[in-house]
Amino acid sequence: MSLPSEKEQSMHFYRAIIPIILSVFGVYLTIGIVLGVLPEFVQRGLGYGSIVVGLVIGLQFLSTLLTRAYSGKITDTRGAKRSNRYGMVLAVFAGVAYVLAVLFREHHLPALVLLLLARILHGVGESFLVTGALTWGIGLVGHSKSGKVMTWNGIAMYAGIAIGAPLSIALSCHYGLLPAFLPVILLPFAGGLATAKLPSVPVDKTHIRTPFYKVVGAISAQGLSLALSSFAFGCIASFIALFFTEKHWGDASLAFTVFGICYVLTRVFLASFPDKFGGFNVAFISLLIEIAGQLLIWSSASKAVAIIGCGLTGIGFSLVFPALGVLAIQKVSPQMRGTALGAYVAFVDLSLGLAGPVAGFVAGWFNYQAVYAFGGISCMLSLLLLVYNKKRH
C-alpha cells in the first residue's frame, strides 16, 4: 500500500482543521464584537465610571485564566469535541445575557449584573473552546502537525477580534446596540454546525492523570518564555496610540494595521515552520526579530521608523506561540495534551493581564517611548530563558 502523497496529506489536514478554525473564528468574532461596543455602553448607556468599565472588560479575561486548568481536565477526560461544544454553548448563553442587559438598560444595576454574568460565561466559554479546539485539531491531524494547528488557531483568534470590533461599532452606529449584540448568540451556532460532522478524538479513560501543578511545572519554561515575549504585544496594544500622541505623529491606526498584517501574513505563509524546522529554531529567530522591532520603536525618531518597528514585532511575535507550543506539548503524554495546552495558554492570559499595569508604571516613571525598551528587555529575557533551557536539557 502506497503512502499518501503530500497533496493528499495537505487535503486531509485542511478538511479536518478548517471547520475547527471556523468555530474558533466565530467565537472570537463575538469577543471582538463585544469589545467594540461594551465600554461605551457601560459608561454612557449605564452611567458607570472607568473603574467599572475596567472591571467589566477584565472579568472575561480573569474567568478565562481561572478556568484553564478545569477546561484542560474536561478536554482530556471527556473529549476535545465535547470541550469545544461546551465553549460554544457558553458563548450562546453569554450572548443571551448581553442582549438582556441591553433590553434592561433603563435599570442600571440589573443591566450591570447581567453584563458581569455575560463576561464570566464568555470567558469560561473561551477557555473551553480554545483548549478543545487545539487538542481536537492535533488529535485529528497528528502530533507532527501541532505547530501548524496552533498557527491557524491563532490566525482565527486574532482575525476574529480585529474584524469584530469595527463590525460592532458600525452595527451600533447604524442600527443600535441590540443588533450589535445579536450576532453573539448566532455566531457560535454557526461554529457548531461547521464542526458537527467532524469525528471525536478517542479518550484514554485508563490513563492515570498527572496533577495539574506537575503539568504546569513541566511546561513552565516554555510558558514563562511565552509570557515574557507577549509583553511586547501588550505594550503595542496598550500604549502605541498614546506614544504617537506624545510625539505628535497623528493617528496610530497605521501602526496597528501594519502590526496586524505582518502578524497574520507570517502565520499564513510560515505556518509549517515550527513543525519543519523545530520549535527552538523558530522561537529563537522569532524572538530576535521581536527584540529588533521593540528596540526600533524605542529608538525611533520618526513615525515611519516606529511603524516599521511595529511590523517587525508582528512578524516576530507571530510564530513564538506555536514554536514554543511545539516544545511544550513534547513534555507531556498525549493523554494530558489538553491540560498542557490549557496551562500553556494561561501564560498568555497572565502576561496580557500584567502588561498594561507594568508598562503603565514604566511610562509614568519615564515616558511612553521607554515602554518599548521594557518590551525589548522582556523579549531578551524570553530568549535567554529559551537558550538556558535548551542547554539544560
FISE-867184 format. One line per 8 residues: number of its first residue (from 1); their letters; for each residue x, y, z of N, C-alpha, C. Coordinates in steps of 0.02 Angstrom, whole numbers, always signed. Layout:
<recs>
NUM> A> X:Y:Z:X:Y:Z:X:Y:Z; ...
</recs>
This chain:
<recs>
1> MSLPSEKE> +42:-60:+0:+0:+0:+0:+44:+63:+0; +31:+108:-47:+73:+168:-53:+53:+219:+0; +103:+256:+22:+91:+309:+72:+55:+367:+39; +12:+403:+76:-23:+461:+46:+27:+514:+23; +12:+545:-34:+55:+596:-61:+51:+659:-18; +98:+705:-30:+99:+768:+7:+35:+807:-4; +8:+805:-65:-54:+840:-81:-112:+810:-42; -114:+742:-39:-168:+709:-2:-163:+723:+73
9> QSMHFYRA> -102:+725:+100:-94:+742:+170:-118:+813:+184; -101:+859:+138:-122:+928:+146:-198:+934:+144; -230:+897:+98:-303:+899:+93:-335:+872:+157; -306:+818:+184:-332:+790:+246:-326:+840:+303; -270:+875:+306:-259:+925:+359:-312:+978:+356; -323:+1007:+297:-370:+1063:+292:-443:+1041:+299; -459:+980:+277:-527:+955:+287:-542:+948:+362; -493:+927:+400:-502:+918:+472:-501:+984:+510
17> IIPIILSV> -457:+1029:+489:-443:+1088:+530:-488:+1148:+514; -510:+1155:+451:-549:+1214:+432:-614:+1221:+473; -653:+1168:+482:-714:+1177:+524:-697:+1199:+596; -644:+1173:+625:-624:+1193:+692:-603:+1266:+693; -565:+1286:+642:-542:+1355:+637:-603:+1402:+631; -653:+1381:+593:-713:+1423:+585:-750:+1430:+652; -751:+1377:+691:-785:+1381:+757:-747:+1429:+803; -681:+1427:+801:-640:+1473:+841:-649:+1545:+817
25> FGVYLTIG> -647:+1554:+751:-656:+1621:+722:-724:+1650:+742; -776:+1608:+741:-843:+1632:+758:-848:+1657:+829; -820:+1620:+877:-823:+1640:+947:-779:+1701:+960; -719:+1703:+929:-676:+1762:+938:-704:+1823:+903; -744:+1813:+851:-779:+1868:+820:-828:+1898:+871; -861:+1856:+910:-906:+1881:+962:-868:+1920:+1016; -807:+1897:+1032:-767:+1933:+1081:-749:+2002:+1055; -729:+2006:+991:-714:+2070:+961:-775:+2115:+957
33> IVLGVLPE> -832:+2086:+939:-895:+2124:+935:-911:+2157:+1002; -904:+2119:+1056:-920:+2146:+1122:-870:+2201:+1142; -806:+2189:+1129:-755:+2239:+1148:-766:+2305:+1111; -795:+2302:+1051:-806:+2363:+1012:-858:+2410:+1041; -908:+2382:+1075:-964:+2425:+1097:-974:+2424:+1173; -944:+2377:+1208:-958:+2370:+1280:-935:+2429:+1322; -873:+2455:+1312:-852:+2511:+1355:-899:+2571:+1351; -920:+2589:+1291:-965:+2646:+1284:-1034:+2631:+1314
41> FVQRGLGY> -1057:+2569:+1307:-1122:+2551:+1335:-1120:+2557:+1411; -1066:+2533:+1443:-1061:+2536:+1516:-1055:+2609:+1539; -1016:+2649:+1504:-1003:+2717:+1526:-1060:+2765:+1509; -1081:+2764:+1447:-1133:+2812:+1426:-1204:+2785:+1434; -1211:+2720:+1418:-1278:+2691:+1422:-1302:+2679:+1493; -1255:+2656:+1536:-1273:+2639:+1605:-1248:+2690:+1655; -1204:+2735:+1635:-1182:+2789:+1678:-1129:+2772:+1729; -1091:+2718:+1718:-1038:+2699:+1765:-971:+2728:+1743
49> GSIVVGLV> -923:+2732:+1791:-858:+2762:+1778:-808:+2713:+1749; -747:+2738:+1741:-695:+2699:+1708:-674:+2637:+1749; -680:+2640:+1815:-662:+2582:+1856:-710:+2524:+1842; -774:+2539:+1837:-823:+2487:+1822:-813:+2461:+1751; -797:+2506:+1705:-782:+2485:+1636:-724:+2435:+1636; -671:+2451:+1673:-614:+2406:+1678:-632:+2340:+1709; -675:+2341:+1760:-697:+2279:+1793:-736:+2235:+1744; -783:+2266:+1708:-824:+2228:+1661:-781:+2197:+1606
57> IGLQFLST> -735:+2237:+1578:-692:+2212:+1524:-646:+2157:+1550; -614:+2169:+1607:-564:+2123:+1633:-593:+2058:+1660; -658:+2057:+1677:-687:+1997:+1708:-685:+1938:+1660; -694:+1950:+1596:-690:+1894:+1548:-621:+1862:+1548; -569:+1903:+1545:-501:+1876:+1542:-483:+1841:+1607; -508:+1867:+1664:-495:+1834:+1728:-529:+1766:+1731; -591:+1762:+1709:-627:+1699:+1711:-596:+1648:+1663; -569:+1672:+1607:-534:+1627:+1561:-472:+1598:+1595
65> LLTRAYSG> -433:+1641:+1626:-371:+1620:+1659:-386:+1568:+1714; -437:+1582:+1755:-450:+1540:+1812:-480:+1472:+1794; -505:+1465:+1733:-536:+1401:+1713:-495:+1362:+1663; -433:+1384:+1648:-391:+1347:+1601:-377:+1276:+1626; -363:+1269:+1690:-348:+1202:+1717:-408:+1156:+1710; -467:+1182:+1728:-528:+1140:+1725:-546:+1122:+1653; -539:+1170:+1607:-555:+1155:+1538:-507:+1103:+1510; -443:+1106:+1532:-395:+1054:+1510:-414:+986:+1536
73> KITDTRGA> -437:+982:+1599:-457:+919:+1628:-517:+889:+1591; -567:+931:+1577:-626:+908:+1540:-607:+884:+1470; -562:+921:+1438:-540:+902:+1370:-507:+834:+1371; -465:+821:+1420:-428:+758:+1423:-472:+699:+1445; -523:+712:+1487:-563:+657:+1515:-629:+645:+1478; -657:+697:+1447:-721:+689:+1412:-717:+701:+1337; -660:+722:+1314:-651:+730:+1242:-646:+802:+1219; -604:+813:+1169:-593:+881:+1143:-655:+909:+1108
81> KRSNRYGM> -691:+865:+1073:-751:+888:+1038:-803:+913:+1088; -811:+877:+1142:-860:+898:+1193:-838:+964:+1225; -774:+971:+1239:-749:+1034:+1268:-762:+1093:+1221; -750:+1082:+1156:-763:+1133:+1106:-837:+1151:+1105; -880:+1100:+1111:-952:+1111:+1112:-972:+1152:+1174; -945:+1135:+1232:-960:+1172:+1292:-944:+1247:+1283; -887:+1260:+1251:-868:+1329:+1239:-918:+1367:+1198; -943:+1335:+1145:-991:+1367:+1101:-1058:+1378:+1136
89> VLAVFAGV> -1080:+1329:+1175:-1143:+1336:+1212:-1139:+1393:+1263; -1083:+1397:+1298:-1074:+1451:+1347:-1072:+1519:+1313; -1043:+1522:+1253:-1042:+1585:+1215:-1113:+1606:+1196; -1155:+1558:+1179:-1225:+1573:+1162:-1261:+1602:+1224; -1252:+1570:+1282:-1282:+1595:+1344:-1257:+1666:+1360; -1192:+1677:+1348:-1164:+1744:+1358:-1200:+1794:+1314; -1211:+1775:+1251:-1247:+1819:+1204:-1316:+1837:+1229; -1351:+1787:+1256:-1418:+1799:+1283:-1415:+1849:+1341
97> AYVLAVLF> -1365:+1842:+1384:-1357:+1888:+1441:-1341:+1959:+1417; -1299:+1966:+1365:-1285:+2032:+1337:-1349:+2065:+1311; -1388:+2026:+1274:-1450:+2053:+1244:-1499:+2074:+1299; -1504:+2034:+1352:-1549:+2052:+1408:-1524:+2116:+1442; -1458:+2124:+1448:-1430:+2185:+1478:-1450:+2246:+1438; -1449:+2240:+1371:-1470:+2296:+1328:-1544:+2311:+1338; -1585:+2258:+1341:-1657:+2267:+1350:-1674:+2298:+1418; -1632:+2285:+1469:-1644:+2312:+1536:-1601:+2373:+1551
105> REHHLPAL> -1577:+2406:+1499:-1529:+2461:+1510:-1558:+2521:+1548; -1624:+2526:+1551:-1654:+2580:+1591:-1646:+2566:+1666; -1634:+2503:+1683:-1624:+2483:+1753:-1549:+2467:+1761; -1511:+2515:+1783:-1438:+2511:+1778:-1407:+2453:+1816; -1427:+2442:+1878:-1396:+2389:+1917:-1411:+2319:+1890; -1474:+2302:+1874:-1487:+2236:+1844:-1449:+2227:+1778; -1446:+2281:+1738:-1410:+2276:+1675:-1336:+2262:+1686; -1307:+2294:+1737:-1236:+2283:+1753:-1225:+2211:+1776
113> VLLLLARI> -1270:+2185:+1818:-1264:+2116:+1842:-1266:+2067:+1783; -1311:+2080:+1736:-1316:+2038:+1676:-1252:+2041:+1635; -1222:+2100:+1630:-1159:+2107:+1594:-1103:+2069:+1628; -1100:+2072:+1694:-1049:+2035:+1730:-1057:+1960:+1720; -1120:+1937:+1722:-1134:+1866:+1709:-1112:+1848:+1638; -1128:+1891:+1590:-1110:+1878:+1521:-1034:+1873:+1513; -997:+1917:+1546:-924:+1917:+1540:-894:+1852:+1569; -923:+1829:+1626:-899:+1766:+1655:-912:+1708:+1608
121> LHGVGESF> -973:+1704:+1582:-991:+1650:+1535:-947:+1652:+1472; -936:+1712:+1447:-896:+1721:+1387:-824:+1698:+1399; -797:+1716:+1457:-728:+1697:+1474:-720:+1622:+1483; -766:+1590:+1519:-763:+1518:+1529:-773:+1482:+1462; -819:+1508:+1421:-830:+1480:+1354:-767:+1483:+1311; -733:+1539:+1313:-670:+1546:+1275:-619:+1494:+1298; -614:+1484:+1364:-567:+1436:+1392:-580:+1366:+1365; -643:+1343:+1367:-661:+1277:+1342:-651:+1272:+1266
129> LVTGALTW> -672:+1324:+1231:-669:+1322:+1158:-597:+1314:+1133; -551:+1356:+1158:-483:+1356:+1132:-446:+1292:+1152; -453:+1271:+1215:-420:+1209:+1236:-446:+1150:+1196; -513:+1147:+1187:-542:+1093:+1148:-521:+1096:+1075; -520:+1156:+1046:-503:+1163:+975:-431:+1141:+962; -384:+1164:+1003:-314:+1146:+993:-303:+1071:+1001; -332:+1042:+1053:-323:+970:+1066:-358:+929:+1013; -417:+949:+992:-455:+915:+940:-417:+916:+874
137> GIGLVGHS> -393:+975:+855:-356:+981:+792:-294:+938:+790; -254:+940:+844:-193:+899:+847:-210:+825:+847; -264:+806:+881:-285:+736:+883:-306:+711:+814; -337:+754:+774:-361:+733:+708:-306:+729:+655; -258:+775:+658:-207:+778:+605:-140:+750:+626; -130:+737:+691:-68:+707:+714:-21:+757:+747; +19:+730:+793:+66:+771:+832:+115:+808:+788; +134:+779:+732:+184:+810:+688:+160:+876:+657
145> KSGKVMTW> +94:+887:+659:+66:+949:+631:+42:+997:+687; +65:+986:+748:+40:+1025:+805:+55:+1100:+797; +114:+1117:+773:+131:+1187:+763:+86:+1221:+713; +69:+1184:+659:+26:+1212:+608:-45:+1222:+635; -68:+1175:+676:-135:+1182:+707:-137:+1244:+751; -85:+1254:+792:-83:+1313:+836:-79:+1377:+795; -43:+1376:+740:-36:+1435:+698:-103:+1456:+670; -141:+1409:+642:-205:+1426:+611:-257:+1446:+663
153> NGIAMYAG> -254:+1415:+722:-299:+1437:+776:-284:+1508:+797; -220:+1526:+799:-201:+1594:+816:-225:+1645:+765; -222:+1626:+701:-248:+1671:+648:-323:+1683:+660; -360:+1629:+674:-432:+1635:+684:-447:+1680:+744; -408:+1673:+798:-420:+1712:+859:-409:+1786:+847; -351:+1804:+821:-335:+1875:+813:-376:+1907:+757; -390:+1868:+704:-431:+1895:+650:-502:+1909:+674; -529:+1863:+716:-596:+1873:+743:-602:+1936:+784
161> IAIGAPLS> -553:+1948:+828:-554:+2009:+869:-546:+2071:+826; -499:+2067:+777:-485:+2125:+735:-545:+2145:+692; -583:+2095:+667:-641:+2109:+625:-702:+2126:+667; -709:+2093:+724:-770:+2101:+765:-779:+2170:+792; -725:+2202:+816:-732:+2268:+848:-759:+2320:+800; -729:+2331:+741:-757:+2381:+695:-826:+2362:+669; -839:+2296:+662:-905:+2273:+639:-959:+2294:+689; -946:+2284:+753:-997:+2302:+803:-1007:+2377:+808
169> IALSCHYG> -953:+2415:+800:-959:+2488:+802:-1002:+2511:+744; -992:+2482:+684:-1032:+2501:+626:-1105:+2482:+637; -1118:+2422:+664:-1187:+2400:+676:-1222:+2445:+727; -1186:+2462:+781:-1218:+2503:+833:-1231:+2574:+808; -1187:+2600:+765:-1197:+2668:+739:-1257:+2671:+692; -1267:+2619:+652:-1321:+2620:+602:-1387:+2591:+627; -1382:+2540:+671:-1443:+2505:+690:-1457:+2503:+765; -1409:+2524:+806:-1419:+2523:+878:-1383:+2465:+912
177> LLPAFLPV> -1386:+2465:+979:-1348:+2416:+1018:-1373:+2344:+1010; -1439:+2335:+1007:-1467:+2267:+1005:-1442:+2228:+944; -1444:+2255:+883:-1417:+2218:+825:-1342:+2206:+831; -1307:+2248:+869:-1235:+2237:+878:-1221:+2176:+922; -1265:+2163:+971:-1255:+2107:+1016:-1286:+2041:+992; -1335:+2045:+947:-1368:+1983:+924:-1321:+1933:+891; -1271:+1954:+853:-1225:+1904:+824:-1188:+1861:+875; -1183:+1886:+938:-1150:+1847:+990:-1189:+1783:+1004
185> ILLPFAGG> -1254:+1784:+993:-1295:+1723:+1001:-1289:+1679:+939; -1289:+1710:+880:-1294:+1672:+817:-1229:+1641:+794; -1173:+1675:+803:-1109:+1651:+776:-1086:+1584:+807; -1092:+1573:+873:-1072:+1507:+899:-1114:+1450:+870; -1179:+1463:+855:-1219:+1412:+822:-1189:+1393:+754; -1166:+1443:+717:-1134:+1430:+652:-1072:+1388:+661; -1033:+1401:+713:-974:+1361:+727:-992:+1289:+744; -1046:+1280:+780:-1069:+1212:+796:-1089:+1173:+734
193> LATAKLPS> -1122:+1206:+688:-1141:+1174:+625:-1080:+1155:+583; -1030:+1199:+584:-969:+1187:+544:-932:+1125:+567; -933:+1112:+633:-894:+1055:+660:-937:+993:+674; -1000:+996:+656:-1046:+942:+676:-1025:+873:+649; -998:+870:+588:-981:+806:+557:-910:+782:+570; -871:+822:+606:-802:+801:+621:-803:+746:+674; -760:+695:+666:-758:+641:+716:-727:+663:+782; -745:+629:+835:-713:+642:+900:-644:+609:+902
201> VPVDKTHI> -604:+631:+949:-539:+600:+962:-548:+554:+1022; -528:+490:+1017:-537:+443:+1073:-504:+467:+1136; -536:+452:+1193:-509:+470:+1259:-486:+407:+1294; -425:+408:+1320:-398:+351:+1357:-420:+357:+1430; -473:+321:+1447:-501:+326:+1515:-460:+288:+1567; -413:+245:+1544:-372:+207:+1591:-309:+245:+1612; -296:+301:+1578:-235:+339:+1593:-239:+372:+1662; -187:+364:+1701:-183:+397:+1767:-160:+468:+1756
209> RTPFYKVV> -203:+515:+1774:-190:+586:+1759:-134:+614:+1803; -92:+654:+1771:-40:+690:+1807:-71:+751:+1841; -56:+765:+1904:-84:+825:+1937:-68:+888:+1897; -114:+936:+1900:-107:+997:+1860:-43:+1035:+1876; -24:+1037:+1941:+36:+1076:+1958:+98:+1045:+1927; +98:+978:+1918:+155:+946:+1885:+156:+961:+1811; +97:+966:+1781:+94:+984:+1709:+120:+1055:+1700; +98:+1101:+1744:+123:+1170:+1741:+199:+1171:+1749
217> GAISAQGL> +224:+1131:+1796:+296:+1128:+1805:+332:+1103:+1744; +302:+1054:+1710:+334:+1025:+1651:+339:+1075:+1593; +288:+1118:+1586:+288:+1164:+1529:+303:+1236:+1549; +324:+1245:+1613:+332:+1313:+1639:+387:+1352:+1603; +440:+1318:+1581:+494:+1353:+1546:+469:+1385:+1482; +431:+1346:+1443:+402:+1373:+1381:+348:+1425:+1396; +309:+1413:+1449:+257:+1460:+1467:+285:+1527:+1489; +338:+1527:+1529:+369:+1589:+1551:+400:+1627:+1492
225> SLALSSFA> +432:+1589:+1447:+462:+1620:+1388:+407:+1652:+1345; +351:+1617:+1339:+294:+1645:+1301:+267:+1707:+1335; +260:+1705:+1402:+233:+1763:+1438:+278:+1824:+1429; +344:+1815:+1434:+390:+1870:+1426:+388:+1900:+1356; +382:+1856:+1306:+378:+1880:+1236:+312:+1916:+1222; +259:+1898:+1260:+194:+1927:+1248:+188:+1998:+1275; +235:+2019:+1319:+235:+2088:+1344:+241:+2137:+1286; +279:+2119:+1234:+289:+2164:+1178:+223:+2179:+1143
233> FGCIASFI> +182:+2127:+1134:+116:+2137:+1104:+72:+2180:+1150; +76:+2167:+1215:+37:+2206:+1263:+57:+2280:+1262; +122:+2293:+1253:+146:+2363:+1251:+118:+2399:+1190; +116:+2366:+1133:+88:+2397:+1073:+13:+2408:+1081; -22:+2356:+1104:-95:+2361:+1111:-115:+2416:+1160; -76:+2425:+1213:-96:+2471:+1266:-73:+2543:+1255; -14:+2552:+1226:+17:+2618:+1229:+41:+2648:+1163; +33:+2613:+1107:+59:+2641:+1045:+21:+2705:+1025
241> ALFFTEKH> -45:+2706:+1039:-85:+2765:+1022:-62:+2826:+1064; -50:+2815:+1128:-28:+2869:+1172:+43:+2891:+1154; +85:+2844:+1133:+153:+2860:+1111:+151:+2905:+1049; +108:+2888:+1001:+101:+2929:+941:+75:+2999:+958; +29:+3002:+1005:+3:+3067:+1027:+58:+3109:+1060; +97:+3076:+1103:+151:+3111:+1137:+202:+3140:+1086; +213:+3104:+1032:+262:+3126:+981:+230:+3171:+928; +165:+3183:+933:+128:+3224:+885:+133:+3195:+814
249> WGDASLAF> +127:+3128:+810:+130:+3093:+745:+61:+3079:+716; +9:+3100:+750:-58:+3089:+724:-85:+3020:+743; -132:+2997:+703:-168:+2935:+716:-121:+2875:+714; -128:+2829:+762:-86:+2769:+765:-117:+2709:+731; -173:+2719:+695:-207:+2662:+665:-163:+2625:+615; -119:+2660:+580:-74:+2627:+532:-26:+2580:+568; -5:+2600:+628:+40:+2557:+667:+5:+2491:+686; -58:+2496:+709:-97:+2436:+724:-107:+2393:+661
257> TVFGICYV> -123:+2426:+606:-136:+2390:+543:-74:+2353:+520; -16:+2386:+521:+46:+2355:+499:+64:+2296:+544; +57:+2306:+610:+69:+2250:+656:+24:+2191:+639; -41:+2204:+630:-88:+2150:+617:-75:+2115:+551; -60:+2153:+498:-47:+2123:+432:+16:+2079:+435; +69:+2105:+466:+131:+2067:+471:+121:+2004:+513; +82:+2010:+566:+68:+1952:+609:+31:+1897:+571; -22:+1916:+536:-64:+1867:+501:-27:+1837:+441
265> LTRVFLAS> +6:+1878:+401:+40:+1853:+341:+97:+1805:+361; +131:+1820:+415:+184:+1774:+438:+155:+1707:+457; +98:+1708:+491:+66:+1644:+510:+40:+1606:+449; +13:+1643:+401:-16:+1610:+342:+39:+1576:+301; +93:+1611:+287:+144:+1586:+242:+198:+1543:+276; +205:+1549:+342:+257:+1511:+377:+228:+1464:+428; +165:+1444:+419:+130:+1403:+468:+165:+1337:+482; +199:+1309:+432:+230:+1243:+440:+300:+1246:+471
273> FPDKFGGF> +327:+1305:+481:+397:+1312:+503:+412:+1280:+571; +369:+1289:+623:+385:+1257:+687:+390:+1181:+682; +347:+1149:+642:+349:+1077:+633:+408:+1056:+589; +424:+1097:+539:+476:+1080:+490:+546:+1092:+517; +557:+1148:+551:+624:+1167:+572:+636:+1161:+648; +583:+1144:+685:+590:+1135:+757:+569:+1196:+796; +538:+1184:+853:+513:+1239:+894:+567:+1286:+918; +625:+1258:+939:+678:+1300:+966:+705:+1348:+912
281> NVAFISLL> +720:+1323:+853:+749:+1364:+800:+703:+1421:+780; +639:+1405:+772:+590:+1456:+751:+580:+1507:+807; +574:+1484:+869:+565:+1530:+925:+626:+1576:+933; +686:+1549:+924:+748:+1588:+931:+749:+1645:+880; +737:+1630:+817:+739:+1681:+765:+682:+1731:+774; +623:+1705:+792:+565:+1749:+802:+577:+1799:+857; +607:+1776:+912:+621:+1822:+968:+673:+1875:+949; +723:+1856:+908:+772:+1906:+885:+737:+1961:+844
289> IEIAGQLL> +690:+1940:+801:+653:+1989:+760:+609:+2032:+805; +578:+2001:+854:+534:+2039:+900:+574:+2090:+940; +633:+2070:+964:+677:+2116:+1000:+696:+2176:+956; +714:+2161:+893:+732:+2215:+846:+674:+2263:+836; +613:+2237:+831:+554:+2279:+822:+542:+2325:+881; +547:+2297:+942:+536:+2337:+1002:+590:+2392:+1011; +652:+2374:+998:+706:+2423:+1005:+702:+2476:+951; +675:+2458:+893:+666:+2507:+839:+614:+2559:+860
297> IWSSASKA> +559:+2536:+891:+508:+2584:+916:+539:+2628:+970; +576:+2597:+1015:+606:+2633:+1071:+654:+2688:+1047; +691:+2674:+994:+741:+2722:+970:+715:+2765:+912; +651:+2758:+894:+625:+2791:+834:+623:+2866:+842; +644:+2899:+788:+642:+2973:+786:+589:+2997:+737; +555:+2949:+705:+504:+2967:+656:+447:+2916:+659; +391:+2937:+633:+332:+2894:+631:+345:+2831:+589; +379:+2840:+532:+392:+2784:+487:+433:+2730:+521
305> VAIIGCGL> +485:+2750:+558:+528:+2702:+593:+488:+2664:+646; +445:+2699:+683:+404:+2667:+734:+356:+2616:+703; +328:+2632:+645:+282:+2586:+611:+320:+2524:+587; +381:+2534:+561:+422:+2476:+541:+436:+2432:+602; +449:+2463:+659:+459:+2426:+721:+398:+2385:+740; +338:+2414:+730:+276:+2376:+744:+270:+2316:+697; +289:+2326:+634:+286:+2272:+585:+333:+2215:+604; +395:+2232:+624:+443:+2181:+645:+419:+2144:+708
313> TGIGFSLV> +388:+2182:+754:+361:+2150:+814:+307:+2100:+795; +264:+2118:+747:+212:+2073:+724:+240:+2010:+692; +293:+2018:+651:+325:+1960:+619:+355:+1914:+672; +392:+1944:+720:+425:+1904:+771:+376:+1870:+818; +326:+1906:+841:+279:+1879:+890:+235:+1825:+859; +225:+1828:+794:+177:+1784:+760:+190:+1709:+773; +253:+1688:+767:+268:+1617:+772:+295:+1595:+840; +301:+1642:+887:+326:+1623:+954:+278:+1574:+987
321> FPALGVLA> +213:+1588:+983:+163:+1545:+1017:+166:+1473:+990; +160:+1461:+924:+162:+1391:+901:+230:+1358:+910; +284:+1398:+903:+351:+1368:+910:+364:+1343:+981; +348:+1385:+1030:+356:+1364:+1100:+305:+1311:+1119; +246:+1315:+1087:+194:+1264:+1100:+215:+1195:+1078; +251:+1191:+1022:+277:+1126:+999:+324:+1097:+1051; +366:+1139:+1081:+411:+1116:+1133:+373:+1096:+1196; +320:+1133:+1212:+283:+1121:+1274:+247:+1053:+1273
329> IQKVSPQM> +213:+1038:+1219:+173:+976:+1218:+217:+914:+1212; +281:+923:+1195:+326:+866:+1195:+342:+844:+1266; +327:+885:+1315:+344:+871:+1385:+291:+827:+1419; +233:+816:+1386:+179:+778:+1419:+156:+722:+1373; +121:+674:+1403:+93:+619:+1363:+33:+644:+1323; +15:+609:+1268:-43:+630:+1228:-107:+635:+1269; -113:+593:+1321:-175:+593:+1361:-181:+657:+1404; -125:+693:+1413:-126:+754:+1453:-118:+817:+1410
337> RGTALGAY> -127:+809:+1344:-115:+864:+1298:-162:+923:+1311; -226:+909:+1324:-274:+963:+1336:-256:+1004:+1398; -237:+969:+1452:-217:+1003:+1513:-155:+1046:+1501; -107:+1018:+1464:-45:+1055:+1449:-59:+1117:+1408; -102:+1110:+1357:-118:+1168:+1315:-156:+1221:+1354; -202:+1199:+1398:-237:+1247:+1440:-190:+1285:+1485; -142:+1250:+1515:-92:+1283:+1558:-48:+1330:+1517; -29:+1307:+1457:+15:+1347:+1414:-18:+1413:+1394
345> VAFVDLSL> -81:+1409:+1372:-116:+1470:+1350:-128:+1517:+1409; -133:+1489:+1470:-143:+1530:+1529:-86:+1579:+1540; -26:+1561:+1518:+31:+1607:+1524:+21:+1670:+1482; -14:+1663:+1424:-30:+1722:+1384:-81:+1765:+1420; -132:+1733:+1449:-183:+1771:+1487:-150:+1811:+1543; -104:+1778:+1579:-71:+1811:+1635:-27:+1869:+1611; +9:+1857:+1556:+53:+1909:+1528:+15:+1970:+1506; -40:+1959:+1469:-78:+2016:+1443:-114:+2053:+1500
353> GLAGPVAG> -130:+2016:+1553:-160:+2050:+1611:-111:+2094:+1648; -47:+2074:+1648:+4:+2113:+1683:+36:+2167:+1640; +34:+2157:+1574:+71:+2202:+1529:+48:+2275:+1537; -18:+2286:+1539:-43:+2354:+1543:-20:+2390:+1606; -32:+2362:+1666:-11:+2397:+1727:+65:+2407:+1732; +104:+2356:+1714:+177:+2362:+1719:+204:+2414:+1670; +180:+2410:+1607:+201:+2458:+1557:+178:+2528:+1576; +118:+2533:+1607:+94:+2598:+1630:+139:+2628:+1683
361> FVAGWFNY> +164:+2586:+1728:+211:+2609:+1779:+276:+2635:+1746; +300:+2598:+1695:+361:+2619:+1660:+349:+2686:+1625; +291:+2693:+1593:+275:+2756:+1558:+270:+2814:+1607; +240:+2802:+1666:+233:+2855:+1715:+299:+2875:+1745; +345:+2828:+1753:+410:+2842:+1782:+457:+2876:+1732; +452:+2854:+1668:+496:+2882:+1616:+453:+2918:+1564; +436:+2884:+1508:+391:+2911:+1457:+365:+2852:+1416; +321:+2867:+1367:+291:+2813:+1328:+342:+2777:+1285
369> QAVYAFGG> +394:+2811:+1263:+445:+2779:+1222:+482:+2725:+1262; +492:+2737:+1327:+527:+2689:+1369:+489:+2623:+1376; +424:+2624:+1364:+384:+2563:+1367:+413:+2510:+1319; +439:+2532:+1263:+463:+2485:+1212:+534:+2461:+1227; +571:+2498:+1268:+634:+2471:+1295:+617:+2414:+1343; +564:+2424:+1383:+540:+2371:+1428:+518:+2310:+1387; +482:+2321:+1332:+460:+2266:+1289:+519:+2229:+1260; +571:+2266:+1238:+630:+2234:+1210:+668:+2193:+1262
377> ISCMLSLL> +674:+2220:+1324:+708:+2184:+1378:+670:+2120:+1395; +603:+2124:+1396:+562:+2064:+1410:+575:+2010:+1358; +579:+2029:+1295:+593:+1981:+1242:+664:+1952:+1247; +711:+1994:+1269:+780:+1969:+1280:+781:+1917:+1336; +743:+1930:+1390:+739:+1881:+1444:+707:+1816:+1420; +656:+1823:+1376:+624:+1764:+1347:+675:+1723:+1307; +716:+1758:+1268:+767:+1724:+1227:+819:+1690:+1272; +841:+1724:+1324:+890:+1694:+1370:+862:+1632:+1404
385> LLVYNKKR> +798:+1635:+1424:+765:+1578:+1455:+760:+1519:+1406; +745:+1534:+1344:+741:+1483:+1292:+808:+1447:+1284; +862:+1486:+1278:+929:+1458:+1268:+951:+1419:+1330; +938:+1447:+1390:+956:+1413:+1453:+924:+1344:+1457; +859:+1341:+1441:+825:+1276:+1446:+848:+1227:+1392; +868:+1253:+1335:+896:+1210:+1282:+960:+1178:+1306; +1004:+1218:+1336:+1068:+1192:+1360:+1058:+1144:+1419; +1009:+1160:+1462:+997:+1119:+1522:+973:+1049:+1503
393> H> +935:+1045:+1448:+906:+980:+1427:+943:+950:+1369
</recs>
